[in-house]
Amino acid sequence: MEETSLTLDEIWRLQAELNRRAGFDTEAIGLELASLESSGQLPPEGGQRVVAGRALKNYIDAMSSECHELLNCLSWKHWYKEAREGRQHELQDIQNARVEVVDMLFFWISMCQLLGMDMTTVLDLYAKKLKINHRRQDEDRTQAQHSLHEDENRQVV
């Protein structure tokens, strides 16, 4: 299989296989969580919430690390020569930045799987959230107003 011929569904499957190989069955954890939730059997605390939360924390930490590695592809430190020359935030290492972004994709997919999301769910939620984001811009909201509208995210189903 050529690397460029992968579909998102195939990437989803390959990531699940990679995660199982690393000792986290993200798909199984997410499917169990979603099944308990949809059947009304997900307890308010403990159990599968802890299993999914612990794994999610690992992937959040990994994603955060990748963000820092991506940041290091920029001239972001205000005390270096680049900043003094007006080149602060200049993208230094484009190829490494590309790889760091793809590394983030690995962890992002893993987090989606842990939350019981497949590609169809992601695309559906994206479309719904996009409408909210457009409305937020259309209404010219300020950052100070953000907390007044946080329930919008909970209403996206």
PyMOL CGO cylinders between C-alpha atoms (Angstrom):
from pymol import cmd
from pymol.cgo import CYLINDER

trace = [
    CYLINDER, 0.00, 0.00, 0.00, 1.32, 3.42, -0.94, 0.3, 1, 1, 1, 1, 1, 1,
    CYLINDER, 1.32, 3.42, -0.94, 1.51, 5.83, 1.99, 0.3, 1, 1, 1, 1, 1, 1,
    CYLINDER, 1.51, 5.83, 1.99, -0.37, 8.50, 0.06, 0.3, 1, 1, 1, 1, 1, 1,
    CYLINDER, -0.37, 8.50, 0.06, -3.29, 6.20, -0.73, 0.3, 1, 1, 1, 1, 1, 1,
    CYLINDER, -3.29, 6.20, -0.73, -4.49, 5.92, 2.87, 0.3, 1, 1, 1, 1, 1, 1,
    CYLINDER, -4.49, 5.92, 2.87, -8.03, 6.97, 3.69, 0.3, 1, 1, 1, 1, 1, 1,
    CYLINDER, -8.03, 6.97, 3.69, -9.06, 8.43, 7.03, 0.3, 1, 1, 1, 1, 1, 1,
    CYLINDER, -9.06, 8.43, 7.03, -10.85, 5.18, 7.87, 0.3, 1, 1, 1, 1, 1, 1,
    CYLINDER, -10.85, 5.18, 7.87, -7.65, 3.23, 7.21, 0.3, 1, 1, 1, 1, 1, 1,
    CYLINDER, -7.65, 3.23, 7.21, -5.63, 5.67, 9.30, 0.3, 1, 1, 1, 1, 1, 1,
    CYLINDER, -5.63, 5.67, 9.30, -8.16, 5.18, 12.11, 0.3, 1, 1, 1, 1, 1, 1,
    CYLINDER, -8.16, 5.18, 12.11, -7.70, 1.39, 11.91, 0.3, 1, 1, 1, 1, 1, 1,
    CYLINDER, -7.70, 1.39, 11.91, -3.90, 1.61, 11.70, 0.3, 1, 1, 1, 1, 1, 1,
    CYLINDER, -3.90, 1.61, 11.70, -3.78, 3.90, 14.73, 0.3, 1, 1, 1, 1, 1, 1,
    CYLINDER, -3.78, 3.90, 14.73, -5.90, 1.47, 16.74, 0.3, 1, 1, 1, 1, 1, 1,
    CYLINDER, -5.90, 1.47, 16.74, -3.50, -1.33, 15.79, 0.3, 1, 1, 1, 1, 1, 1,
    CYLINDER, -3.50, -1.33, 15.79, -0.48, 0.77, 16.78, 0.3, 1, 1, 1, 1, 1, 1,
    CYLINDER, -0.48, 0.77, 16.78, -2.10, 1.63, 20.11, 0.3, 1, 1, 1, 1, 1, 1,
    CYLINDER, -2.10, 1.63, 20.11, -2.86, -2.03, 20.85, 0.3, 1, 1, 1, 1, 1, 1,
    CYLINDER, -2.86, -2.03, 20.85, 0.76, -2.84, 20.07, 0.3, 1, 1, 1, 1, 1, 1,
    CYLINDER, 0.76, -2.84, 20.07, 1.82, -0.16, 22.59, 0.3, 1, 1, 1, 1, 1, 1,
    CYLINDER, 1.82, -0.16, 22.59, -0.49, -1.59, 25.26, 0.3, 1, 1, 1, 1, 1, 1,
    CYLINDER, -0.49, -1.59, 25.26, -3.55, 0.70, 24.99, 0.3, 1, 1, 1, 1, 1, 1,
    CYLINDER, -3.55, 0.70, 24.99, -6.61, -0.68, 23.22, 0.3, 1, 1, 1, 1, 1, 1,
    CYLINDER, -6.61, -0.68, 23.22, -8.07, 2.75, 22.55, 0.3, 1, 1, 1, 1, 1, 1,
    CYLINDER, -8.07, 2.75, 22.55, -10.88, 1.37, 20.39, 0.3, 1, 1, 1, 1, 1, 1,
    CYLINDER, -10.88, 1.37, 20.39, -12.01, -1.16, 23.01, 0.3, 1, 1, 1, 1, 1, 1,
    CYLINDER, -12.01, -1.16, 23.01, -11.86, 1.41, 25.81, 0.3, 1, 1, 1, 1, 1, 1,
    CYLINDER, -11.86, 1.41, 25.81, -13.83, 3.93, 23.76, 0.3, 1, 1, 1, 1, 1, 1,
    CYLINDER, -13.83, 3.93, 23.76, -16.42, 1.41, 22.58, 0.3, 1, 1, 1, 1, 1, 1,
    CYLINDER, -16.42, 1.41, 22.58, -16.97, 0.22, 26.15, 0.3, 1, 1, 1, 1, 1, 1,
    CYLINDER, -16.97, 0.22, 26.15, -17.32, 3.80, 27.39, 0.3, 1, 1, 1, 1, 1, 1,
    CYLINDER, -17.32, 3.80, 27.39, -19.77, 4.69, 24.61, 0.3, 1, 1, 1, 1, 1, 1,
    CYLINDER, -19.77, 4.69, 24.61, -21.78, 1.49, 25.13, 0.3, 1, 1, 1, 1, 1, 1,
    CYLINDER, -21.78, 1.49, 25.13, -22.14, 2.08, 28.86, 0.3, 1, 1, 1, 1, 1, 1,
    CYLINDER, -22.14, 2.08, 28.86, -23.06, 5.71, 28.23, 0.3, 1, 1, 1, 1, 1, 1,
    CYLINDER, -23.06, 5.71, 28.23, -25.70, 4.95, 25.57, 0.3, 1, 1, 1, 1, 1, 1,
    CYLINDER, -25.70, 4.95, 25.57, -27.27, 2.19, 27.70, 0.3, 1, 1, 1, 1, 1, 1,
    CYLINDER, -27.27, 2.19, 27.70, -27.44, 4.46, 30.75, 0.3, 1, 1, 1, 1, 1, 1,
    CYLINDER, -27.44, 4.46, 30.75, -25.12, 2.14, 32.68, 0.3, 1, 1, 1, 1, 1, 1,
    CYLINDER, -25.12, 2.14, 32.68, -22.11, 4.45, 32.89, 0.3, 1, 1, 1, 1, 1, 1,
    CYLINDER, -22.11, 4.45, 32.89, -21.66, 5.18, 36.60, 0.3, 1, 1, 1, 1, 1, 1,
    CYLINDER, -21.66, 5.18, 36.60, -21.25, 8.83, 37.58, 0.3, 1, 1, 1, 1, 1, 1,
    CYLINDER, -21.25, 8.83, 37.58, -17.72, 8.10, 38.78, 0.3, 1, 1, 1, 1, 1, 1,
    CYLINDER, -17.72, 8.10, 38.78, -15.05, 5.40, 38.79, 0.3, 1, 1, 1, 1, 1, 1,
    CYLINDER, -15.05, 5.40, 38.79, -14.85, 2.33, 36.59, 0.3, 1, 1, 1, 1, 1, 1,
    CYLINDER, -14.85, 2.33, 36.59, -14.60, 2.95, 32.87, 0.3, 1, 1, 1, 1, 1, 1,
    CYLINDER, -14.60, 2.95, 32.87, -14.38, 6.71, 33.47, 0.3, 1, 1, 1, 1, 1, 1,
    CYLINDER, -14.38, 6.71, 33.47, -11.07, 6.14, 35.27, 0.3, 1, 1, 1, 1, 1, 1,
    CYLINDER, -11.07, 6.14, 35.27, -9.76, 3.70, 32.64, 0.3, 1, 1, 1, 1, 1, 1,
    CYLINDER, -9.76, 3.70, 32.64, -10.55, 6.12, 29.80, 0.3, 1, 1, 1, 1, 1, 1,
    CYLINDER, -10.55, 6.12, 29.80, -9.40, 9.14, 31.80, 0.3, 1, 1, 1, 1, 1, 1,
    CYLINDER, -9.40, 9.14, 31.80, -6.03, 7.62, 32.65, 0.3, 1, 1, 1, 1, 1, 1,
    CYLINDER, -6.03, 7.62, 32.65, -5.37, 6.74, 29.01, 0.3, 1, 1, 1, 1, 1, 1,
    CYLINDER, -5.37, 6.74, 29.01, -6.65, 10.14, 27.86, 0.3, 1, 1, 1, 1, 1, 1,
    CYLINDER, -6.65, 10.14, 27.86, -4.25, 11.86, 30.27, 0.3, 1, 1, 1, 1, 1, 1,
    CYLINDER, -4.25, 11.86, 30.27, -1.34, 9.94, 28.72, 0.3, 1, 1, 1, 1, 1, 1,
    CYLINDER, -1.34, 9.94, 28.72, -2.35, 11.09, 25.24, 0.3, 1, 1, 1, 1, 1, 1,
    CYLINDER, -2.35, 11.09, 25.24, -2.92, 14.68, 26.39, 0.3, 1, 1, 1, 1, 1, 1,
    CYLINDER, -2.92, 14.68, 26.39, 0.60, 14.71, 27.83, 0.3, 1, 1, 1, 1, 1, 1,
    CYLINDER, 0.60, 14.71, 27.83, 2.00, 13.24, 24.60, 0.3, 1, 1, 1, 1, 1, 1,
    CYLINDER, 2.00, 13.24, 24.60, 0.09, 15.80, 22.49, 0.3, 1, 1, 1, 1, 1, 1,
    CYLINDER, 0.09, 15.80, 22.49, 1.36, 18.60, 24.71, 0.3, 1, 1, 1, 1, 1, 1,
    CYLINDER, 1.36, 18.60, 24.71, 4.92, 17.38, 24.20, 0.3, 1, 1, 1, 1, 1, 1,
    CYLINDER, 4.92, 17.38, 24.20, 4.42, 17.40, 20.43, 0.3, 1, 1, 1, 1, 1, 1,
    CYLINDER, 4.42, 17.40, 20.43, 3.09, 20.97, 20.64, 0.3, 1, 1, 1, 1, 1, 1,
    CYLINDER, 3.09, 20.97, 20.64, 6.27, 22.01, 22.43, 0.3, 1, 1, 1, 1, 1, 1,
    CYLINDER, 6.27, 22.01, 22.43, 8.37, 20.23, 19.82, 0.3, 1, 1, 1, 1, 1, 1,
    CYLINDER, 8.37, 20.23, 19.82, 6.46, 22.12, 17.12, 0.3, 1, 1, 1, 1, 1, 1,
    CYLINDER, 6.46, 22.12, 17.12, 7.03, 25.37, 18.98, 0.3, 1, 1, 1, 1, 1, 1,
    CYLINDER, 7.03, 25.37, 18.98, 10.76, 24.68, 18.85, 0.3, 1, 1, 1, 1, 1, 1,
    CYLINDER, 10.76, 24.68, 18.85, 10.55, 24.84, 15.05, 0.3, 1, 1, 1, 1, 1, 1,
    CYLINDER, 10.55, 24.84, 15.05, 9.95, 28.58, 15.48, 0.3, 1, 1, 1, 1, 1, 1,
    CYLINDER, 9.95, 28.58, 15.48, 12.23, 31.40, 16.59, 0.3, 1, 1, 1, 1, 1, 1,
    CYLINDER, 12.23, 31.40, 16.59, 9.94, 32.17, 19.51, 0.3, 1, 1, 1, 1, 1, 1,
    CYLINDER, 9.94, 32.17, 19.51, 12.38, 33.17, 22.24, 0.3, 1, 1, 1, 1, 1, 1,
    CYLINDER, 12.38, 33.17, 22.24, 12.30, 36.94, 22.62, 0.3, 1, 1, 1, 1, 1, 1,
    CYLINDER, 12.30, 36.94, 22.62, 15.91, 37.20, 23.78, 0.3, 1, 1, 1, 1, 1, 1,
    CYLINDER, 15.91, 37.20, 23.78, 17.56, 35.69, 20.70, 0.3, 1, 1, 1, 1, 1, 1,
    CYLINDER, 17.56, 35.69, 20.70, 18.97, 37.47, 17.68, 0.3, 1, 1, 1, 1, 1, 1,
    CYLINDER, 18.97, 37.47, 17.68, 15.97, 36.60, 15.48, 0.3, 1, 1, 1, 1, 1, 1,
    CYLINDER, 15.97, 36.60, 15.48, 13.65, 38.55, 17.78, 0.3, 1, 1, 1, 1, 1, 1,
    CYLINDER, 13.65, 38.55, 17.78, 15.97, 41.55, 17.86, 0.3, 1, 1, 1, 1, 1, 1,
    CYLINDER, 15.97, 41.55, 17.86, 16.00, 41.48, 14.06, 0.3, 1, 1, 1, 1, 1, 1,
    CYLINDER, 16.00, 41.48, 14.06, 12.19, 41.41, 13.92, 0.3, 1, 1, 1, 1, 1, 1,
    CYLINDER, 12.19, 41.41, 13.92, 12.08, 37.73, 12.94, 0.3, 1, 1, 1, 1, 1, 1,
    CYLINDER, 12.08, 37.73, 12.94, 10.50, 36.40, 16.13, 0.3, 1, 1, 1, 1, 1, 1,
    CYLINDER, 10.50, 36.40, 16.13, 8.17, 33.51, 15.31, 0.3, 1, 1, 1, 1, 1, 1,
    CYLINDER, 8.17, 33.51, 15.31, 9.97, 32.81, 12.04, 0.3, 1, 1, 1, 1, 1, 1,
    CYLINDER, 9.97, 32.81, 12.04, 9.46, 29.19, 10.99, 0.3, 1, 1, 1, 1, 1, 1,
    CYLINDER, 9.46, 29.19, 10.99, 12.94, 27.68, 11.08, 0.3, 1, 1, 1, 1, 1, 1,
    CYLINDER, 12.94, 27.68, 11.08, 12.48, 23.95, 10.46, 0.3, 1, 1, 1, 1, 1, 1,
    CYLINDER, 12.48, 23.95, 10.46, 9.58, 23.42, 8.07, 0.3, 1, 1, 1, 1, 1, 1,
    CYLINDER, 9.58, 23.42, 8.07, 10.08, 19.69, 7.52, 0.3, 1, 1, 1, 1, 1, 1,
    CYLINDER, 10.08, 19.69, 7.52, 10.33, 18.92, 11.24, 0.3, 1, 1, 1, 1, 1, 1,
    CYLINDER, 10.33, 18.92, 11.24, 7.23, 21.08, 11.82, 0.3, 1, 1, 1, 1, 1, 1,
    CYLINDER, 7.23, 21.08, 11.82, 5.34, 18.91, 9.33, 0.3, 1, 1, 1, 1, 1, 1,
    CYLINDER, 5.34, 18.91, 9.33, 6.39, 15.74, 11.13, 0.3, 1, 1, 1, 1, 1, 1,
    CYLINDER, 6.39, 15.74, 11.13, 5.45, 17.18, 14.54, 0.3, 1, 1, 1, 1, 1, 1,
    CYLINDER, 5.45, 17.18, 14.54, 1.97, 18.03, 13.24, 0.3, 1, 1, 1, 1, 1, 1,
    CYLINDER, 1.97, 18.03, 13.24, 1.58, 14.46, 11.98, 0.3, 1, 1, 1, 1, 1, 1,
    CYLINDER, 1.58, 14.46, 11.98, 2.75, 13.20, 15.39, 0.3, 1, 1, 1, 1, 1, 1,
    CYLINDER, 2.75, 13.20, 15.39, -0.09, 15.24, 16.87, 0.3, 1, 1, 1, 1, 1, 1,
    CYLINDER, -0.09, 15.24, 16.87, -2.48, 13.48, 14.49, 0.3, 1, 1, 1, 1, 1, 1,
    CYLINDER, -2.48, 13.48, 14.49, -1.42, 10.13, 15.99, 0.3, 1, 1, 1, 1, 1, 1,
    CYLINDER, -1.42, 10.13, 15.99, -2.38, 11.31, 19.46, 0.3, 1, 1, 1, 1, 1, 1,
    CYLINDER, -2.38, 11.31, 19.46, -5.50, 13.16, 18.33, 0.3, 1, 1, 1, 1, 1, 1,
    CYLINDER, -5.50, 13.16, 18.33, -6.89, 10.02, 16.68, 0.3, 1, 1, 1, 1, 1, 1,
    CYLINDER, -6.89, 10.02, 16.68, -6.05, 8.04, 19.81, 0.3, 1, 1, 1, 1, 1, 1,
    CYLINDER, -6.05, 8.04, 19.81, -7.98, 10.50, 21.97, 0.3, 1, 1, 1, 1, 1, 1,
    CYLINDER, -7.98, 10.50, 21.97, -10.96, 10.33, 19.62, 0.3, 1, 1, 1, 1, 1, 1,
    CYLINDER, -10.96, 10.33, 19.62, -10.90, 6.54, 19.85, 0.3, 1, 1, 1, 1, 1, 1,
    CYLINDER, -10.90, 6.54, 19.85, -10.77, 6.68, 23.67, 0.3, 1, 1, 1, 1, 1, 1,
    CYLINDER, -10.77, 6.68, 23.67, -13.90, 8.80, 23.63, 0.3, 1, 1, 1, 1, 1, 1,
    CYLINDER, -13.90, 8.80, 23.63, -15.73, 6.30, 21.42, 0.3, 1, 1, 1, 1, 1, 1,
    CYLINDER, -15.73, 6.30, 21.42, -15.56, 8.45, 18.30, 0.3, 1, 1, 1, 1, 1, 1,
    CYLINDER, -15.56, 8.45, 18.30, -15.11, 7.10, 14.80, 0.3, 1, 1, 1, 1, 1, 1,
    CYLINDER, -15.11, 7.10, 14.80, -14.42, 9.19, 11.71, 0.3, 1, 1, 1, 1, 1, 1,
    CYLINDER, -14.42, 9.19, 11.71, -18.14, 9.63, 10.98, 0.3, 1, 1, 1, 1, 1, 1,
    CYLINDER, -18.14, 9.63, 10.98, -18.75, 10.96, 14.49, 0.3, 1, 1, 1, 1, 1, 1,
    CYLINDER, -18.75, 10.96, 14.49, -15.81, 13.36, 14.20, 0.3, 1, 1, 1, 1, 1, 1,
    CYLINDER, -15.81, 13.36, 14.20, -17.03, 14.72, 10.87, 0.3, 1, 1, 1, 1, 1, 1,
    CYLINDER, -17.03, 14.72, 10.87, -20.58, 15.13, 12.20, 0.3, 1, 1, 1, 1, 1, 1,
    CYLINDER, -20.58, 15.13, 12.20, -19.40, 16.94, 15.34, 0.3, 1, 1, 1, 1, 1, 1,
    CYLINDER, -19.40, 16.94, 15.34, -17.05, 19.08, 13.26, 0.3, 1, 1, 1, 1, 1, 1,
    CYLINDER, -17.05, 19.08, 13.26, -19.92, 20.25, 11.03, 0.3, 1, 1, 1, 1, 1, 1,
    CYLINDER, -19.92, 20.25, 11.03, -22.07, 21.10, 14.05, 0.3, 1, 1, 1, 1, 1, 1,
    CYLINDER, -22.07, 21.10, 14.05, -19.27, 22.90, 15.87, 0.3, 1, 1, 1, 1, 1, 1,
    CYLINDER, -19.27, 22.90, 15.87, -18.37, 24.80, 12.69, 0.3, 1, 1, 1, 1, 1, 1,
    CYLINDER, -18.37, 24.80, 12.69, -21.86, 26.30, 12.68, 0.3, 1, 1, 1, 1, 1, 1,
    CYLINDER, -21.86, 26.30, 12.68, -21.37, 27.45, 16.27, 0.3, 1, 1, 1, 1, 1, 1,
    CYLINDER, -21.37, 27.45, 16.27, -17.99, 28.97, 15.44, 0.3, 1, 1, 1, 1, 1, 1,
    CYLINDER, -17.99, 28.97, 15.44, -19.46, 30.87, 12.48, 0.3, 1, 1, 1, 1, 1, 1,
    CYLINDER, -19.46, 30.87, 12.48, -22.27, 32.14, 14.69, 0.3, 1, 1, 1, 1, 1, 1,
    CYLINDER, -22.27, 32.14, 14.69, -19.73, 33.26, 17.31, 0.3, 1, 1, 1, 1, 1, 1,
    CYLINDER, -19.73, 33.26, 17.31, -17.87, 35.25, 14.67, 0.3, 1, 1, 1, 1, 1, 1,
    CYLINDER, -17.87, 35.25, 14.67, -21.08, 36.61, 13.13, 0.3, 1, 1, 1, 1, 1, 1,
    CYLINDER, -21.08, 36.61, 13.13, -22.14, 37.86, 16.56, 0.3, 1, 1, 1, 1, 1, 1,
    CYLINDER, -22.14, 37.86, 16.56, -18.72, 39.51, 17.00, 0.3, 1, 1, 1, 1, 1, 1,
    CYLINDER, -18.72, 39.51, 17.00, -18.33, 38.00, 20.45, 0.3, 1, 1, 1, 1, 1, 1,
    CYLINDER, -18.33, 38.00, 20.45, -15.54, 39.00, 22.76, 0.3, 1, 1, 1, 1, 1, 1,
    CYLINDER, -15.54, 39.00, 22.76, -13.34, 36.65, 24.76, 0.3, 1, 1, 1, 1, 1, 1,
    CYLINDER, -13.34, 36.65, 24.76, -14.91, 38.05, 27.94, 0.3, 1, 1, 1, 1, 1, 1,
    CYLINDER, -14.91, 38.05, 27.94, -18.26, 36.67, 26.74, 0.3, 1, 1, 1, 1, 1, 1,
    CYLINDER, -18.26, 36.67, 26.74, -16.88, 33.15, 26.22, 0.3, 1, 1, 1, 1, 1, 1,
    CYLINDER, -16.88, 33.15, 26.22, -18.02, 31.74, 29.58, 0.3, 1, 1, 1, 1, 1, 1,
    CYLINDER, -18.02, 31.74, 29.58, -21.56, 32.95, 28.90, 0.3, 1, 1, 1, 1, 1, 1,
    CYLINDER, -21.56, 32.95, 28.90, -21.80, 30.61, 25.90, 0.3, 1, 1, 1, 1, 1, 1,
    CYLINDER, -21.80, 30.61, 25.90, -19.83, 27.54, 27.05, 0.3, 1, 1, 1, 1, 1, 1,
    CYLINDER, -19.83, 27.54, 27.05, -23.04, 25.46, 27.16, 0.3, 1, 1, 1, 1, 1, 1,
    CYLINDER, -23.04, 25.46, 27.16, -23.10, 25.57, 23.35, 0.3, 1, 1, 1, 1, 1, 1,
    CYLINDER, -23.10, 25.57, 23.35, -20.46, 22.81, 23.34, 0.3, 1, 1, 1, 1, 1, 1,
    CYLINDER, -20.46, 22.81, 23.34, -22.54, 20.59, 25.60, 0.3, 1, 1, 1, 1, 1, 1,
    CYLINDER, -22.54, 20.59, 25.60, -25.51, 20.93, 23.25, 0.3, 1, 1, 1, 1, 1, 1,
    CYLINDER, -25.51, 20.93, 23.25, -23.57, 19.59, 20.25, 0.3, 1, 1, 1, 1, 1, 1,
    CYLINDER, -23.57, 19.59, 20.25, -24.65, 15.96, 19.91, 0.3, 1, 1, 1, 1, 1, 1,
]
cmd.load_cgo(trace, "trace")
